[in-house]
Amino acid sequence: MSFRLSQRDKDIIAFIHQFRAVDRDSLVELFFKQLKSPVNACNSVMVRLYRLGLVERTQQYSPTVYLPVDAKIKKNSQKILHFLSILDVYKQMCTYSTPKQAIVEDKPTGRKGGIEPDLFCIFKGSPFWIEIQRNQYSEQKMQTKINLYEEFFFSDEWKALYWQPKDRSTIFPSVILITPVRYAVNSDHIRIIQVANIHELMEKYKSANKQQRDGKPRASASSGGIKINLT
């Protein structure tokens, strides 16, 4: 059976591979919202791609969640909710500016036991590693996580990461903790930002930017000072 994929088909398949689990409504929002009947159009495309064997799906969730064909995730796995939470953070960012270089479950050290942020991306000109905390952990466990980032900072290995700018100084990403609670974690070397969601991040940025314009002192790195390039 011969068939021809449109560029949108290819983009959808690549996006599902990138984010590991993508629900139907997110596909509507990201790929079909400009159409007259976006839900119907999405359903038609995804049924076709599924029947062609180019995507997998699970109807354990409503709306349907689509997975890569080579996914090593059980269709009822709680891991799917983890990937959907990463996707939700990405979509929140997209309401302000589409993130670049997005990597789900980034492993920048390349070895077990190093930092493993849920998402890396360059958002509004600034690099971020994002940790999404769906469950509450002890402050000791969270500080241990931050200590791993500091360990990587002092290794200088991050300076060779492929996304680093070629024409100016290297940058160590800020670490965003997406969490409904606040942890008493700190670092003298890396910027830690604790917010409930990306919308709160942007409100913090507006507040920090206003303080700068008014000539007030900027917040320290671990207390929420944010540097975002709005260009």
C-alpha positions in Angstrom: 0.0 0.0 0.0 1.5 3.3 -1.1 0.7 6.6 0.6 2.0 10.1 0.8 2.4 12.0 4.0 1.8 15.7 4.2 4.3 17.9 6.0 1.7 18.3 8.8 1.6 14.5 9.1 5.4 14.3 9.4 5.4 17.2 11.9 2.7 15.4 14.1 4.6 12.1 14.1 7.9 13.9 15.0 6.1 15.8 17.8 4.7 12.6 19.3 8.2 11.0 19.2 9.6 14.2 20.8 7.1 14.3 23.7 6.4 10.6 24.0 2.7 11.0 24.8 0.4 13.6 23.3 -3.4 13.9 23.8 -5.8 14.6 21.1 -6.8 18.1 22.4 -3.1 19.1 22.4 -2.8 18.1 18.8 -5.9 20.1 18.0 -4.4 23.2 19.7 -1.0 22.9 18.2 -1.7 21.7 14.6 -5.4 22.2 13.7 -6.8 25.2 15.5 -6.7 27.4 12.4 -9.2 25.1 10.6 -13.0 25.4 10.5 -13.6 22.1 12.3 -10.3 21.4 14.1 -11.5 18.5 16.2 -13.0 16.6 13.3 -9.9 17.3 11.2 -7.6 16.1 13.9 -9.6 12.9 14.5 -9.6 12.1 10.8 -5.8 12.6 10.5 -5.0 10.6 13.6 -7.2 7.7 12.7 -5.4 7.6 9.3 -2.0 7.7 10.9 -2.9 5.0 13.4 -4.3 2.7 10.7 -1.1 3.2 8.7 0.8 2.0 11.7 2.7 5.3 12.1 1.5 6.2 15.6 0.2 4.1 18.5 -2.7 5.1 20.8 -4.2 4.4 24.1 -7.9 5.0 25.0 -7.2 4.5 28.7 -7.5 8.3 28.8 -10.1 10.7 27.4 -9.4 12.3 25.0 -7.3 9.6 23.3 -3.5 9.8 23.9 -1.1 9.1 21.0 2.3 7.4 21.5 5.2 6.6 19.2 5.0 3.2 17.5 8.2 2.1 19.3 7.1 3.4 22.7 8.3 1.3 25.6 5.4 2.6 27.7 2.5 0.4 28.8 -0.8 1.9 27.6 -2.0 2.2 31.2 1.3 3.4 32.6 1.4 6.4 35.1 4.4 7.5 33.0 1.9 8.8 30.4 0.6 11.4 33.0 4.3 12.4 33.5 4.8 13.1 29.8 1.4 14.9 29.5 2.5 17.2 32.4 5.7 18.0 30.4 3.6 18.7 27.4 1.3 21.0 29.4 4.3 23.1 30.5 5.5 23.3 26.9 2.0 24.4 25.7 1.9 27.1 28.4 5.2 28.4 27.1 3.8 28.4 23.6 1.2 31.0 24.6 4.0 33.4 25.1 6.7 32.2 22.6 7.4 28.8 21.0 10.4 27.3 22.9 13.4 26.2 20.9 15.6 23.1 21.2 13.0 21.4 23.4 14.4 18.1 24.8 12.1 15.9 26.9 13.9 14.1 29.8 17.2 15.7 28.9 20.4 13.9 30.1 23.1 16.5 29.6 25.8 14.6 31.6 25.3 11.5 29.4 25.7 9.2 32.4 23.5 7.6 35.1 23.3 9.5 38.3 23.7 13.0 36.8 21.0 15.6 36.4 17.9 14.5 34.4 15.6 17.5 34.0 12.1 16.8 32.7 12.6 19.4 30.0 15.3 21.5 28.5 14.4 24.4 26.2 15.5 27.9 25.2 12.6 30.1 26.0 12.5 33.8 24.9 16.3 33.7 24.4 17.3 32.1 27.7 18.1 28.4 28.4 16.1 26.6 31.1 16.2 23.2 32.7 12.7 22.4 34.1 11.8 20.0 36.9 8.1 19.2 37.2 7.2 18.0 40.6 3.8 16.3 40.5 4.3 14.9 44.0 5.6 16.5 47.1 9.1 15.5 48.2 11.2 16.2 51.3 13.4 19.3 51.3 16.4 17.1 51.7 15.6 15.2 48.5 15.0 18.5 46.6 18.3 20.0 47.9 20.1 16.8 46.8 18.6 17.4 43.3 20.0 21.0 43.4 23.4 19.8 44.5 23.6 17.6 41.4 23.1 20.8 39.3 25.8 22.5 41.2 28.1 19.5 40.7 27.5 19.7 36.9 28.1 23.5 37.1 31.5 23.0 38.5 32.4 20.2 36.0 32.4 22.8 33.2 31.1 20.0 30.9 28.0 22.1 30.2 30.1 24.6 28.3 30.4 22.1 25.5 26.7 21.4 25.1 25.6 21.7 21.5 23.1 24.5 22.0 25.6 26.9 23.6 26.0 30.2 21.7 29.0 30.2 19.3 29.4 34.0 19.2 29.3 34.9 22.9 29.9 33.6 26.5 28.5 30.2 27.4 25.4 30.1 29.7 24.4 27.7 32.5 20.6 27.4 32.3 18.4 28.6 35.1 16.6 25.7 36.9 12.8 26.1 37.1 11.0 24.0 39.6 7.3 23.6 38.6 5.8 22.9 42.0 2.6 23.7 44.0 4.7 24.0 47.1 7.9 26.0 47.9 11.1 24.2 49.0 13.8 25.8 51.2 16.5 25.0 48.6 19.3 27.3 47.7 22.4 27.7 45.6 25.1 30.4 45.5 26.0 29.3 41.9 22.9 28.6 39.9 19.6 30.4 39.5 16.6 28.5 40.9 13.1 29.6 40.2 10.1 28.0 41.9 6.7 28.6 40.4 3.4 26.7 40.1 3.3 27.1 36.4 4.7 29.1 33.4 2.1 31.8 33.8 3.5 32.6 37.3 7.0 32.6 35.8 5.9 35.3 33.4 4.3 37.3 36.1 7.5 37.1 38.1 9.4 38.3 35.1 7.1 41.3 34.7 7.5 42.2 38.3 11.3 41.8 38.2 11.4 43.9 35.0 9.3 46.7 36.6 11.7 46.7 39.6 14.6 47.3 37.2 12.8 50.1 35.5 12.0 51.7 38.8 15.7 51.4 39.9 15.0 48.9 42.7 17.5 46.2 43.6 17.2 42.9 41.7 16.3 39.7 43.5 19.0 37.1 44.1 19.3 34.1 41.9 17.7 31.6 44.3 14.9 33.9 45.4 13.4 34.2 42.0 15.4 36.8 40.0 14.6 36.0 36.3 16.4 37.0 33.2 14.3 36.5 30.1 15.1 38.0 26.7 11.8 39.2 25.2 13.2 39.7 21.7 
